[in-house]
Amino acid sequence: MDLMNGIKKRGMSPNGFIYNVLIGGLCKEKRMEDARKLFDEMIERKVVANRVAYNTLIDGYCKVGNLEEAFSIRERMKSENVEPNLVTFNSLLSGLCRARRMEEAKRVLEEMEAYGFVPDGFTYSILFDGHSRCANVDASLALCEEAVKKGVRINDYTCSILLNGLCKEGKMDKAEEVLKNLIENGLVPTEVIYNTIVNGYCHAGDMGKALSTIGKMETFRLKPSCVTFNSLVNKFCELGDMAEAEEWVKKMAEKGAPPDVLTYNTLINGYGRNCQFERCFEILEEMEKNGLKPNVVSYGSLINCLCKDGRFLESEVILRDMVDRGVLPNAQIYNMLIDGHCTGVKLKDAFHFFEEMLRNDVAPTLVTYNALINGLCKKGRVAEAEKLALQMTSKGLTPDVITYNSLISGYSSSGNTHKSLELYENMKMSGIKPTLNTYHPLISACSKVGLDLVEKTVEEMSQMNLAPDRVVYNELIHCFAEHGDVQKVFALHHEMIERGIHSDKMTYNSLIMAHFKEGKLHEVKDLVDDMKTKGLVPKADTYSILIKGHCNLKNFSGAYVWYREMLENGFLPNVSICNELTSGLREEGRLQEAQIICSEMSIKGMNNWSTNEDLSAVAKL
C-alpha cells in the first residue's frame, strides 16, 4: 500500500500491470482486505481488471478459506464477461477441497469441463488431496483410473498425494499396487514417492517394510534423505524404542544424510515423553556442537514434556534459557506453560505467563483463553472465568465447544443449574454442537432440579446422535438412585451392559445405593463381591455408602462389619458416619463395639463434641 501511495504522490496513474503486481503481493501476505480495496479502486479508476487480477483475488480468498468472497469474485468475473481459465477453476477447486466441500468441488469440475478445459495433473492433485481429507480414497482411485485413460500425465507430486491418501488409511498393499501400475505407465519413481511409502509403513508400524522400501530406493539409485530417515526416527520414538531411534540417527550421518533440526526435535520429544530429561538437555548441546541452532520447536517439545511431568520450575528455566539464546517464545510455547500450570492447579503462575505473553506482544489464542477459563472453573472461580470469556470475545476470538464445556462444568459444580442451562442454550444458538463432555456436567446439574429435566436433556443428547458413554450412564444411574427410582437404575444398568460398557467403581456405588433403597442387603453384599472379582477395590467412598446404608436400615451390626473392613484396608470414615454408627450400636446394646469405635476415633484424632458425648454415654452405661 505504501508503494501505491508513493506512485500517486508522484502524480503517476497506476496501470493494470502495477495493480496486478500489488494485489498479488498483498494476497501472498494474506492481506485480503487491502487487496480487495486495491481491486475496487482499480475498477473505480476505470482500469480494466483482466483475468490475472480476478484469478489472483480468487486464489487469495481461497487460500485464507474465505470461499464465499472467492465465489463472489467469480460471479463478478462472469458479469464483466472475463473468461476464466484452468487457473481460475484450479484455485476454486483447491479452496473447496481444503474445506472438504467435495460435492461443490464436483460441480465446479463439471463447469470447468463445460468451458472446454481438460483437468491437468495439478487438478487431479487437488482432487486427490480433497478426497484424502475426507478419508474417501476410493474416490481418488477412481479419478486416477480416469486420468490414466484420458492420457493425463501423473507426475511424482500428483502420485505422492494419491499414495499419501492411501497410506493415511493404512492401505499399503493398494499403495504399492498403484505405484507399480503408474511406473508401468511411464512414471519415473523419485525420492518424494518412496518417502511417502516409507512414511506410510512407519505410520502403520510395519518397520520391516519401511526398511525394505529404503533398500528398494537404493536399488533405483535414489539416495534416502533426512526426510526418509526422519520417518523412521519418529516412529521408533513413538514406540519408545529410543535406542533404535539413536541408532538410525548415527546411520543417517554414515549414509550422507546428517540429522537436521527436525531429527533432533523428534529425539527431544521422544526422550521427553519417557521423562529422560537429562538426555534432552544433552541433545540440545549436541545440536549446537553440530552447527544446528535449536528452534522454538526444540524448546517447545522439552517445555511441553516438563509441564506434563509437573516439573514447572525446570520448564521456566528452559524458557529463560531459550530467550537468552535469542529464540523468542511464540503463542504455542506460552500455551504449553499456561495449560500445564492450569492442569497442575497453579493458576497464579499460569496468569503470570499470560501477563508476560501480553507484555511481549504475543497475541493470546483461543487455546490460551480456554486453558485459563478451564483452570478458573475447576477452582470454582466461575464468575472470573466468564469475565475472561467476554475479554476473549472482545479480542475477536469466538468461544468454541471447549470454552462452553468449561463454563457449563464450572457453573454445574458450583450448583448454578440455571446458568449452566443458559450457557447450553447459547451454545446451540451459536451453532456449536454439544459433545458428550457438555452433557456430563449438565446431567449432573439437571438432577438437582428434577428427573423431568434430566430426561429432557438426555433426549436432546440422543437427537444430537450422541450415544451415552460410561460417564453419562454413571451420572444417570446416580441421579435416579438418589431420587429413589430404583427400576430406572436397573434398566439403565442393563442398557449399559448391553452396549458393551463395563461398570466402574462409580457405577457400583450407585447400584449399592439403589439396593439399599429397596432394603436388599444380600444383593448389596453380592455387588461388593462382584466389584472385588472385577479388580475394583472398594475405597473410602464405597465403604461410607455401605456403612451409611446399613445405618439407614437400622442394621448397625452389619454397618459395624463394613466399618471394620474399611479400617483394615486403611480407610477412615468421617465423623458424621462414626457418630451415627456409634449411636446406633448403643441403642442396640452393642456397647463394646460402640466403645471400640469411640476409642479408635480418639486415637485417630477425630474428637469433637458429639463423639466425646457418645464416649461419655458409653462409659456411663
Secondary structure as GFF3:
##gff-version 3
##sequence-region A 1 621
A	DSSP	alpha_helix	2	9	.	.	.	ID=ss1
A	DSSP	alpha_helix	16	28	.	.	.	ID=ss2
A	DSSP	alpha_helix	32	44	.	.	.	ID=ss3
A	DSSP	alpha_helix	51	63	.	.	.	ID=ss4
A	DSSP	alpha_helix	67	79	.	.	.	ID=ss5
A	DSSP	alpha_helix	86	98	.	.	.	ID=ss6
A	DSSP	alpha_helix	102	114	.	.	.	ID=ss7
A	DSSP	alpha_helix	121	133	.	.	.	ID=ss8
A	DSSP	alpha_helix	137	149	.	.	.	ID=ss9
A	DSSP	alpha_helix	156	168	.	.	.	ID=ss10
A	DSSP	alpha_helix	172	184	.	.	.	ID=ss11
A	DSSP	alpha_helix	191	204	.	.	.	ID=ss12
A	DSSP	alpha_helix	207	219	.	.	.	ID=ss13
A	DSSP	alpha_helix	226	238	.	.	.	ID=ss14
A	DSSP	alpha_helix	242	254	.	.	.	ID=ss15
A	DSSP	alpha_helix	261	273	.	.	.	ID=ss16
A	DSSP	alpha_helix	277	289	.	.	.	ID=ss17
A	DSSP	alpha_helix	296	308	.	.	.	ID=ss18
A	DSSP	alpha_helix	312	324	.	.	.	ID=ss19
A	DSSP	alpha_helix	331	343	.	.	.	ID=ss20
A	DSSP	alpha_helix	347	359	.	.	.	ID=ss21
A	DSSP	alpha_helix	366	378	.	.	.	ID=ss22
A	DSSP	alpha_helix	382	394	.	.	.	ID=ss23
A	DSSP	alpha_helix	401	413	.	.	.	ID=ss24
A	DSSP	alpha_helix	417	429	.	.	.	ID=ss25
A	DSSP	alpha_helix	436	447	.	.	.	ID=ss26
A	DSSP	alpha_helix	451	463	.	.	.	ID=ss27
A	DSSP	alpha_helix	470	482	.	.	.	ID=ss28
A	DSSP	alpha_helix	486	498	.	.	.	ID=ss29
A	DSSP	alpha_helix	505	517	.	.	.	ID=ss30
A	DSSP	alpha_helix	521	533	.	.	.	ID=ss31
A	DSSP	alpha_helix	540	552	.	.	.	ID=ss32
A	DSSP	alpha_helix	556	568	.	.	.	ID=ss33
A	DSSP	alpha_helix	575	587	.	.	.	ID=ss34
A	DSSP	alpha_helix	591	603	.	.	.	ID=ss35
A	DSSP	alpha_helix	609	620	.	.	.	ID=ss36
###
